[in-house]
Amino acid sequence: MSQAVIHNKVVYLAGQVADNTTADVTGQTQQVLATIDRLLMQAGTDKYRILSATIYLADIATFAEMNAAWDAWVPAGNTPARATVEARLASPDYKVEIQVIAAMP
């Protein structure tokens, strides 16, 4: 599986999950966002160019905690289109998975 694919100046990231699954949803979200920052940088772009995001939560009741971490991370005035859904993730230890699509400069 590729972590990132670039096509026609658009970067498609695979769904990212936390490395430390003992963290709560806030901690896992922060980990995932840091990974997204790193992958976008490696691809030659950044979070200011995110076009859309899909966020999968193991428990939709944790939406507020995830959203607080997201709001602290996403650049004001550069908020992408976003969907958030409850889903059964690949491991019961994962609380959040985030997939993004970003433009290249």
VMD Tcl script that draws the C-alpha trace (Angstrom):
set ca {
  {0.00 0.00 0.00}
  {1.27 3.48 -0.83}
  {1.08 6.11 1.89}
  {0.84 8.82 -0.78}
  {0.14 8.88 -4.50}
  {0.60 11.96 -6.68}
  {-1.38 12.34 -9.90}
  {-1.91 15.51 -11.94}
  {-0.51 17.72 -9.15}
  {-2.86 16.22 -6.55}
  {-1.63 14.21 -3.54}
  {-3.84 11.40 -2.29}
  {-2.92 10.13 1.18}
  {-3.96 6.72 2.42}
  {-5.97 6.64 5.62}
  {-3.60 7.37 8.52}
  {-3.90 5.92 12.01}
  {-1.99 6.48 15.26}
  {1.22 4.63 16.13}
  {0.46 4.81 19.86}
  {-2.95 3.22 20.17}
  {-3.01 3.61 23.96}
  {-3.74 7.34 23.50}
  {-7.28 8.68 23.71}
  {-9.03 10.04 20.61}
  {-7.43 13.48 21.08}
  {-3.96 11.98 21.31}
  {-4.54 9.67 18.37}
  {-5.90 12.54 16.29}
  {-2.83 14.65 17.08}
  {-0.56 11.76 16.08}
  {-2.41 11.26 12.81}
  {-2.28 14.98 11.98}
  {1.49 15.02 12.62}
  {1.85 12.08 10.23}
  {-0.24 13.90 7.62}
  {2.03 16.96 7.99}
  {5.10 14.76 7.43}
  {3.66 12.91 4.42}
  {2.46 16.11 2.76}
  {5.89 17.69 3.28}
  {7.57 14.66 1.73}
  {5.22 15.00 -1.25}
  {6.10 18.69 -1.63}
  {2.94 20.29 -0.27}
  {1.35 21.12 3.09}
  {-1.87 21.34 5.08}
  {-2.66 24.76 3.57}
  {-3.39 22.96 0.31}
  {-5.67 20.21 1.62}
  {-8.76 20.04 -0.57}
  {-10.76 17.43 1.32}
  {-10.57 15.17 4.33}
  {-12.48 12.10 5.40}
  {-12.36 11.25 9.08}
  {-13.42 7.86 10.39}
  {-14.21 7.55 14.10}
  {-14.61 4.25 15.89}
  {-17.17 5.99 18.14}
  {-19.01 9.07 16.86}
  {-19.50 10.09 20.52}
  {-15.83 11.17 20.45}
  {-16.50 13.70 17.69}
  {-15.99 16.76 19.93}
  {-12.57 15.57 21.14}
  {-11.40 14.77 17.61}
  {-12.81 18.04 16.30}
  {-10.99 20.11 18.94}
  {-7.66 18.59 17.85}
  {-8.58 19.12 14.19}
  {-9.59 22.76 14.76}
  {-6.30 23.46 16.58}
  {-4.38 22.01 13.60}
  {-6.22 23.14 10.47}
  {-5.18 26.60 9.22}
  {-7.82 29.27 9.77}
  {-9.22 30.37 6.42}
  {-7.93 27.20 4.71}
  {-10.42 24.65 5.95}
  {-10.97 21.84 3.47}
  {-14.23 20.11 2.64}
  {-14.64 17.37 5.24}
  {-16.78 14.38 6.10}
  {-16.73 12.59 9.45}
  {-18.33 9.18 9.85}
  {-18.47 6.40 12.39}
  {-16.83 3.23 11.11}
  {-15.36 -0.04 12.31}
  {-11.62 0.49 11.88}
  {-8.98 -2.13 11.03}
  {-8.11 -2.66 14.70}
  {-10.27 -2.09 17.77}
  {-7.34 -0.10 19.21}
  {-7.69 2.59 16.54}
  {-9.99 5.43 17.52}
  {-9.56 7.63 14.45}
  {-8.38 7.34 10.84}
  {-7.95 10.33 8.55}
  {-7.56 10.42 4.78}
  {-6.77 13.64 2.90}
  {-6.40 14.91 -0.64}
  {-4.17 17.92 -1.23}
  {-3.10 20.06 -4.17}
  {0.54 20.52 -5.12}
  {1.91 24.10 -5.22}
}
mol new
graphics top color blue
foreach p $ca { graphics top sphere $p radius 0.5 }
foreach p [lrange $ca 0 end-1] q [lrange $ca 1 end] { graphics top cylinder $p $q radius 0.2 }
display resetview
